[in-house]
Amino acid sequence: MRIEEHPILDFKRGREIHFYYNGKKIRAYEGETIAAALHAAGVKVLSKSLKLERQRGFFCGIGKCSSCLMKVNGVPNVRTCITLVK
């Protein structure tokens, strides 16, 4: 689910691009974060806690809580809520 229009804010959507997550092709837009694109595609669990393996997802959206940490292109601990899709 993406915000298509807003009564106050103006959204300028970039061109449509794609990336792969666990072998699945995910649609995204230029200027969109990895976490936002995954959330829009229905992916709610981004990782699990190390000790108890509790599910973690898109939480703060500003890179402070660490719930969105994922391995991206082989790089561990990427904050996907502030990292743009490439």
C-alpha positions as CSV (number, residue, x, y, z in Angstrom):
1,M,0.0,0.0,0.0
2,R,1.4,3.4,-1.0
3,I,0.0,6.9,-0.5
4,E,-1.3,7.8,-3.9
5,E,-2.5,11.3,-3.1
6,H,-2.7,13.5,0.0
7,P,-4.8,16.6,0.7
8,I,-1.9,18.7,1.9
9,L,1.4,17.1,0.7
10,D,2.5,16.8,-2.9
11,F,4.1,13.5,-3.9
12,K,6.3,13.4,-6.9
13,R,6.9,9.7,-7.7
14,G,10.1,8.7,-9.5
15,R,10.2,6.2,-12.3
16,E,9.3,2.6,-11.6
17,I,12.2,0.3,-10.9
18,H,12.5,-3.2,-9.6
19,F,14.7,-5.2,-7.2
20,Y,14.8,-8.7,-5.9
21,Y,14.0,-9.8,-2.3
22,N,14.4,-13.5,-1.6
23,G,14.1,-14.3,-5.3
24,K,10.9,-12.3,-5.6
25,K,10.7,-9.3,-8.0
26,I,9.6,-6.2,-6.0
27,R,8.3,-3.0,-7.6
28,A,9.7,0.3,-6.3
29,Y,10.1,3.9,-7.3
30,E,13.2,6.0,-7.5
31,G,13.5,8.0,-4.3
32,E,11.7,5.3,-2.2
33,T,13.4,3.4,0.6
34,I,13.9,-0.3,0.6
35,A,11.7,-0.7,3.7
36,A,8.9,1.3,2.1
37,A,9.0,-0.7,-1.1
38,L,9.0,-4.0,0.8
39,H,6.1,-2.8,3.0
40,A,4.1,-1.8,0.0
41,A,4.7,-5.2,-1.5
42,G,3.3,-6.9,1.6
43,V,6.6,-7.8,3.3
44,K,6.0,-6.9,6.9
45,V,8.8,-8.9,8.6
46,L,12.3,-7.5,7.7
47,S,14.4,-9.5,10.2
48,K,14.3,-11.4,13.5
49,S,15.9,-10.6,16.8
50,L,19.2,-12.4,17.4
51,K,18.4,-14.0,20.8
52,L,14.7,-14.8,20.8
53,E,14.1,-14.6,17.0
54,R,11.1,-12.2,17.4
55,Q,9.9,-10.6,14.2
56,R,11.0,-7.1,13.4
57,G,9.6,-4.7,10.8
58,F,9.2,-1.2,9.6
59,F,8.9,0.8,12.8
60,C,10.4,4.3,13.2
61,G,11.2,5.1,9.6
62,I,14.1,7.5,10.5
63,G,16.9,5.0,11.2
64,K,17.0,5.2,15.0
65,C,15.3,2.0,16.2
66,S,17.3,-0.8,14.3
67,S,14.1,-2.8,13.6
68,C,14.7,-2.5,9.8
69,L,18.3,-3.8,9.8
70,M,18.9,-6.2,6.9
71,K,21.7,-7.6,4.7
72,V,21.6,-5.7,1.4
73,N,23.8,-6.8,-1.5
74,G,26.0,-8.7,1.0
75,V,26.4,-5.8,3.4
76,P,25.0,-6.5,6.9
77,N,23.1,-4.2,9.2
78,V,21.8,-1.8,6.5
79,R,19.1,0.5,7.9
80,T,16.5,-0.1,5.1
81,C,14.1,2.6,6.3
82,I,16.6,5.3,5.2
83,T,18.4,3.5,2.4
84,L,17.1,4.2,-1.1
85,V,16.3,1.5,-3.6
86,K,18.9,1.2,-6.4
